[in-house]
Amino acid sequence: MVNHILIVGAGQAALQAIDTLRRKGFTGQLTLVGEEPWLPYQRPPLSKKFLSGGMDREKLLFRPQTFYAERSVQTHLGRRAVEIDRTRQSVRLDDGTSLGYDALLLATGSTPRHIPVPGANLRRVHLLRNIADVERIRADLANARSLVIIGAGYIGLEVAGTVRELGLPVTLLEQTDRVLSRVTAPAISAFYESEHTRQGVRIVCGTQVRALEGADGRVRSVECEDGSAYEADVVLVGIGVGPRDDLAQAAGLECLNGIVVDQHCRTSDPNIYAAGDCTSHPSIHYGRRVRLESVDNAFEQSSSAALNMLGTPTPHDKVPWFWSDQYDLKMIIVGLSQGYDEAITRGSPASRSFSVCYLREGELIAVDTVNAPKDQMAARKLVAARARPDRAKLTEPNIPLKDCL
Ligand SMILES: Cc1cc2nc3c(=O)[nH]c(=O)nc-3n(C[C@H](O)[C@H](O)[C@H](O)COP(=O)(O)OP(=O)(O)OC[C@H]3O[C@@H](n4cnc5c(N)ncnc54)[C@H](O)[C@@H]3O)c2cc1C
């Protein structure tokens, strides 16, 4: 019998779990622990409107304090969970408080990777994950003459776009031969490279950072292996994230590139569940384990976890989707393209509205859309249905994607 549910980590997944638990009739004790001082808030605007100063901190919150009070959620904010005692079913916080649980949900998210080079700890070198990070970056940008971003993934490109709109010179350094190389096909990379270049971002691909050089403890330039150097008043490191699974590991839970959970979001301890960025979970659709960093995944997985904690078996089995906003471009990615053997572009990138369909042995496994909402809607259905579209039709943008079978 579950009388007390404890949630560790107060982000997207936590909010969704609280909402689902109370909507589905859980009347027991509900406790939320978060190391940040804020109620759960949205992270996507951190690299966009909140960074540019176009959005207040309060607007980031998913729900106001009253939402939690009305649902009798006991909150411990600004408190980190430091130890799980699985035998006593309790969690110790960094102020010594001990909280018991019948079921525990780990929703600890992910953490940005540091760059392992000399000078990484200089002042004005930043990572970007939370409100405090952005407030520090904004303060440094206010009197800066140049920004260098290391890493041309989503965060790097989104920040480049936002900061260019503020008028500051931006250089983007990427070690692979193209932007977004980890997640998209060359056609999408080429498109985003040309858009950012047009907006004045200097993009340098195929370059490996060797060191950050500074003076008076503050970064001044970024040096690369080939001897090139880039002046930098501020540096943002955006080279990916890793799962926050330290707490779970210390408690002896199985972890492998994230907290290992089953389809029902249960960890190797039947009383402990996990959801969101921190998990490695089985994707039935793709037939392999995945670790996803997206709002959609945190939302869907924690909804399932909540139902499973209440005794309603609910597998987490959705085709994932992601989005990225840069300038006036909305990219929506449906599915996972890794392992594709053919990528077909629909429409012309020059029109700034096009899609790339990824096939593996004829099956549509993923679709990236740029300003193409109709393709995006159709893609969700077709990818989930394991559709095998007609290649000739796919290349013809006048034929709606939904009719390309
Ligand atoms: C700048 C930025 C832009 C993004 N843009 C997009 C986007 O456009 N589209 C998209 O789909 N996704 C985007 N994402 C990703 C998305 O925000 C995450 O996938 C989502 O927030 C994951 O939710 P979560 O609940 O798993 O983790 P989080 O939202 O990260 O919440 C985890 C919380 O747990 C806390 N915590 C960790 N360990 C402990 C502990 N031991 N004790 C107490 N608290 C702890 C953390 O401090 C954090 O507050 C973006 C992320 C960032 C950082």
The ligand as a Gaussian input file, in Angstrom:
#p B3LYP/6-31G(d) Opt

LIG

0 1
 C       18.637000      25.532000     -22.089000
 C       17.777000      24.348000     -22.369000
 C       16.922000      24.381000     -23.454000
 C       16.121000      23.263000     -23.741000
 N       15.277000      23.320000     -24.821000
 C       14.487000      22.262000     -25.092000
 C       13.591000      22.293000     -26.195000
 O       13.530000      23.282000     -26.939000
 N       12.806000      21.198000     -26.404000
 C       12.848000      20.091000     -25.607000
 O       12.118000      19.110000     -25.850000
 N       13.696000      20.043000     -24.559000
 C       14.516000      21.085000     -24.281000
 N       15.373000      21.034000     -23.220000
 C       15.447000      19.795000     -22.422000
 C       14.352000      19.743000     -21.369000
 O       14.274000      20.937000     -20.667000
 C       14.651000      18.574000     -20.430000
 O       14.648000      17.401000     -21.205000
 C       13.635000      18.475000     -19.303000
 O       13.714000      19.602000     -18.464000
 C       13.880000      17.216000     -18.489000
 O       13.054000      17.192000     -17.372000
 P       13.497000      16.432000     -16.050000
 O       12.404000      16.637000     -15.063000
 O       13.942000      15.073000     -16.391000
 O       14.805000      17.196000     -15.533000
 P       14.999000      18.700000     -15.116000
 O       13.971000      19.586000     -15.694000
 O       16.426000      19.003000     -15.384000
 O       14.781000      18.694000     -13.526000
 C       15.613000      17.975000     -12.654000
 C       15.736000      18.750000     -11.345000
 O       16.257000      17.873000     -10.348000
 C       17.160000      18.585000      -9.531000
 N       18.018000      17.605000      -8.829000
 C       18.969000      16.798000      -9.372000
 N       19.536000      16.038000      -8.409000
 C       18.930000      16.363000      -7.247000
 C       19.086000      15.925000      -5.888000
 N       19.976000      15.000000      -5.554000
 N       18.312000      16.494000      -4.946000
 C       17.387000      17.440000      -5.268000
 N       17.210000      17.900000      -6.532000
 C       17.966000      17.362000      -7.493000
 C       17.883000      19.449000     -10.549000
 O       18.552000      20.523000      -9.922000
 C       16.716000      19.909000     -11.427000
 O       16.128000      21.069000     -10.908000
 C       16.180000      22.126000     -22.907000
 C       17.038000      22.098000     -21.801000
 C       17.841000      23.199000     -21.535000
 C       18.771000      23.182000     -20.346000

